Amino acid sequence: MKSTTLTKYLMQVMFFAIVLTVTGVLHSHAFAQSPPNINVSGYVSGDTVRRGSSAQAVVVMEIPIGFHVNSNRPLEKFLIATQLDVEAPQGVRVSRVVYPRALLRSLKFSKNRVAVYEGRAMMRFNVTVPASFGAESTQLKAKLRYQSCNDELCFPPQTREVWISVKVK
């Protein structure tokens, strides 16, 4: 009789161990999500800027399918806006950034629609090189701050730096 009771006890312990293991695996899989790998790059249209003139520059975000990035004007206070800051060397001027038009989406984590970027998001600005600029090239330092999300949750904000080479004629 003791061996039957011991066998039942061991079977119950094994059953609960299996249930806890399966539950733990499912729980860790659901919450072990990581932010998407968003490719950020930049370029100057035409590849060259003439002294005394301007050219358009672009910073591009490649957002993987199933994810989005909050727009530069999110509709909820708790969401973090996408923000692009561009630093130029002395004498070179950079205009204000023009952000892409946001998409309005209904997502699980918000009662209201949210303004987001999906796929390829292109932020544009003009670069003006003065007529007296002495060098044959320069670089712009672009710092892009964004918050990426999926349909259920948002990840901590990230800041990415992109160096944009500018050839000068």
N, C-alpha and C positions, 0 to 999 in steps of 0.2 A: 504494500500500500504506500509505503514511503517513496518507493521509486516511481510510482504513478503520479504522486503529488509533485515530486521533484521534476518529472518530465513535463507536466502541465505548466509548472512555474517557469521552467526554461523555455518552453514554447511561447509563453506570454512575453517573457523578456525579449526573446528574439523578434517576436511580432512588433513590439513597441520600438525596438532598435531599428527595424526595417522602416517602419512608419516615420520615425524621426529622421532617418537618413534621407528618405525620399523627399520628405517635406523640406529638409535643409537644402537639398540640391535644387529643388524647384524654387525655393525662396531666394537662394543666392543667384540663380540664373536670372530671375526677374529683376533683381536689384543691382546686378553687376554690370549694368550698361555703362558704356563710356562714351564721351562726346565723339562726334563724327570727325573724320579727317578732312577738314576743309582746306582745299588748296587756295592760296592767295598769291596773286602775281600782279605785276604792274608793267606798263609800257607807255611810250610816247607815240602818238599816231604819226606816221611818216618817218619815225625813227630819228629825225633831226629837227632842231629848232634854229631858224636863222636869227642872227643878232638883230635886235631891234624889233622882233616880232614874237608872236605867240604860237603855241601848238597845244592840242588837246592831249592830256594824259589820262590814263585809265587805271584803276585798281579793280581787279576781277576776283570775285569769290566763286569757287566751284563747290556747291553744296550738294552732297550726295542725296540720292533718292531716299525718301522716308524721313528726312530731316528738313528743318528750316532755320532761318536766323531772323531774329526780331528786326523790324525795319528801323530806320533812323527816327521814326516817330511812332513808337508802340502805343496802342490804344489803352493799355492797362498800366497803372502806375508801378506795379511790381515787376514789370518786364524791363530789361536793360536794352537801351537803344544801341543800334549800330552807329559807330562814330569813327570817321576817318580824319586824322590830323596829318598834314603834310608840312615837313620842314624843308626849306630851300636855302641854299647858300646865299651869302650877302649879295644883294643886287638882283637876284632872280626873284620874280614875284609869282605867287600862286593864287589863283582865284578861289572863291568859295566852292565847296564840293557840291555837285548835283547828284543826288541819290536816285536810284531807280524807283519807279512806281511800285508801291507795295501791293501784295496780294492780300485779300481779306479771307481768312480761313476760320472755320469753327473747329475747335480742338477740344479734347476731353478735359484738359486742365483748366479751362476758362469757360465761364457762362456766356461771355460775350465773344464776338469775333475778334481775332487778333490780326495785326498788320505785319506781314512777314515777307522775306525773300526766300525763294526756292530756286534750285537749279543754278543758273549762272546769274550773278548780280554784279552789275558794272557801275562803279562810282566814277564820275568824270569831273575833271577840273582843267583849267588852262594854266600853262606855264609860259611866262614872258621873260625872255632873255634881253637885257639891255644892249643897245648898240655898242656900248663901251666894254662889254664883257670880254675879258682877255683869254680865257681858257678855251680849249677845243672840245671840252666835255665837262660835265658836272653830274652830280647825283642828287636825287631827292630822297628823303627818308619819309616813308609813309607808315603811320602807325594806325592799325585797324583794330578797334575794340568791338567785340560782338558777343552775343549770347545765342548759342545754338540750342535747339530743342527738337524733340520728336513729338508725336501726337499726345504723349502722356506726361512728359516731364521736361524741364529745362535744366541744362548743365551750367556750371559756374562760368562766368564770362571769361573770355580769353582775349589777349592782345597779341597781334602778330605784326612784326616789322617787315617791310618790303623796301628794298632799295631799287629805285628806278634810275637807270642810266639815261643821260640826256646828251646826245651829240650836238655840238654847236657849230654852225657854219658862219 
